[in-house]
Amino acid sequence: MLGVLGGMGPLAGATFMQRLTLLTPGERDQDHIPTVLWSDPRVPDRTAARLSGGEDPLPALLRGIRGLEAAGCGAIAIPCNTAHGWFDGMQAATRLPILHIVEAAADDLLRLGVTAGPIGLMATKGTLAMRLYQERLEGRGYDVIVPPAEAMDRVIMPAIDAVKANRVTEAYAPLAEAAMALVSRGARAVVLGCTEIPLGISAGPTLPFPVADTIDALARASIAWAKPAG
């Protein structure tokens, strides 16, 4: 049974469940993955905790992990990128494997045929400040291009906030603008490194370049855990 530590935000967790179902090969109910969703929107804001001394989210994250352990789960997926800034603390507190969303995104780049070179990264300020993606992707041979601070303040963070406020369609234009700006700077693909960003991007026309959707990437990693090849 897969445990999903969600609620960060609630729509991202709910969309992860939908994408997990749609991406799972199956012909009947019994072919799908037994899953428990722990959706707790009370988890303190991760970016505020990292950048401005906000409340530590780790105790709330561990409360969710204990709930998923008690439910009998065998692994945990967390459809929130910034929460992975506390990955080591979470993994140290549980015997269950936690599927790392950044590793899943890196694997998805390979699936898309993007094996090296410059990669654009869109994420929250907290995720960028913690270098969750930069270090892991650079370790795999990618050069990571991030948006300038002006674009983060004017475009990306307001679009993420719009998705969290259920104004999803409003987020498409600014997020598409930011993604295209990264491609204009040489990115071969763009990693949507906040689980609100794919929701906004999916509200409009498909972008004309490869994107690594971290909701789908984590869903594929979860399927690979539950249904290993061979």
Salt bridges, closest charged atoms under 4 A:
ASP31 OD1 - ARG28 NE 3.34
ASP40 OD1 - ARG42 NE 2.79
ASP40 OD2 - ARG63 NH2 3.17
GLU103 OE2 - ARG136 NH1 2.60
GLU103 OE1 - ARG140 NH2 2.60
ASP107 OD1 - ARG140 NH1 2.95
ASP108 OD1 - ARG111 NE 2.61
ASP108 OD1 - ARG220 NH1 3.58
GLU135 OE2 - ARG131 NE 3.98
GLU138 OE1 - ARG131 NH2 3.21
GLU150 OE2 - ARG154 NE 2.40
ASP153 OD1 - LYS125 NZ 2.37
GLU170 OE1 - ARG167 NE 3.04
GLU177 OE2 - ARG154 NH2 2.88
GLU196 OE1 - LYS164 NZ 3.42
ASP216 OD1 - ARG19 NE 2.73
